Structures are given as C-alpha cells and as structure tokens.
Amino acid sequence: MNEYQIGGGLRLLTAVEKTEAFGEFLKTRMVRALETEDPTELHYLLAQLDDYYHYVWRYYRKLAQDRAERMNPGV
C-alpha cells in the first residue's frame, strides 16, 4: 500500500519526491475510497490532501522569497 509522508523539507528534491508519492497515493487509496464509498477513509485522505496543499504553498512562498527575481507580477 502506498503511503504519503506528511511534512518534509522545503527543497526541490523533497517537493518532487512528495509529488510523485502523492500521485501514487491518490491512484491507489483515493480511487478505492471513492469506489467503496468509505467515509472514514475519505476523511483521512482529505486530511492528506490538505497537508499536500499546504506543503506546496509553503514551497511556493519559499521560492518567492529565495528567487524573487523570477516572480511574474502579472500572474
């Protein structure tokens, strides 16, 4: 069973690994939870999705600070 690790450092390799792991995690556990209509499992998976969402935003804020010259103010 694929597992998704909460947290992690804010660096490119960690972000890439976390994204790959989360994709696999969703392919297996999220699909199964939706197909079986399991509210407990779905609640757990939504919490994992929330963690991933916040992780990516934390990574974005770090990049915005560390690489401000690459920011596009028109977006």
N, C-alpha and C positions, 0 to 999 in steps of 0.2 A: 504494500500500500504506500503510495507516495505521501510524503509528509512535507509540510511547508514550515520553515523555521521563522518564528516571529523575531523581529528586531534585526540587528546586524549593523555593521559599519556602513558609513556613507561614503563608499568608494565605488568606482566603476565596476570592478570585478564582482563585488558583492551585489551590486544592483543587477548586473547581468545574470549572475547565478540565481538570485532571488526571483527574477522574472521568468527564467527557464523553469525553475522549480514550481513556481505558481501556475504556470501554464499547464504543466503535467498534473499538478494537484487538481486544477479545475477540470481537466479532461476526465479524470477518474472519479473523484469524490463528488464534485458538484453535479455532474451528469447523473450519477447514481442516486444522489439525494433528491434530485428533481424527479427522476423516474419513479422512485419508490414513495414519493410524497412524504418524506420523513421530516417533520418539523424540527426535531431536536438536532439532527444532522445539518439541516439547512441553517439553523440558527448559529451553529458552530462555524459553518463555512462563511456565513455573512460576517462573523467576527474576524475571520482570517482575511476576507476581502477588505474589510475596514483597515486592518493592520497594513496590508499591502498598499492601499490607497494613501495612507498617512506616510508610509515609508517613502513612496515615490515623491510626495510633496516635500518631505524633508530633504531628499536628494536634490530636487529641483532648487529649493532655497539655498542649499549649499553651493550648487553650481552657479546660481545667480549672483551669489556673493563672491565666489572664487574666480568666476570668469565673466565679470560684469561687462567686459568689452564685447562679448558675444551676444549680449542681450539685444533683442529686437523690440524697441519700444512701440512699434506699430502693431504688435500681436496682442 
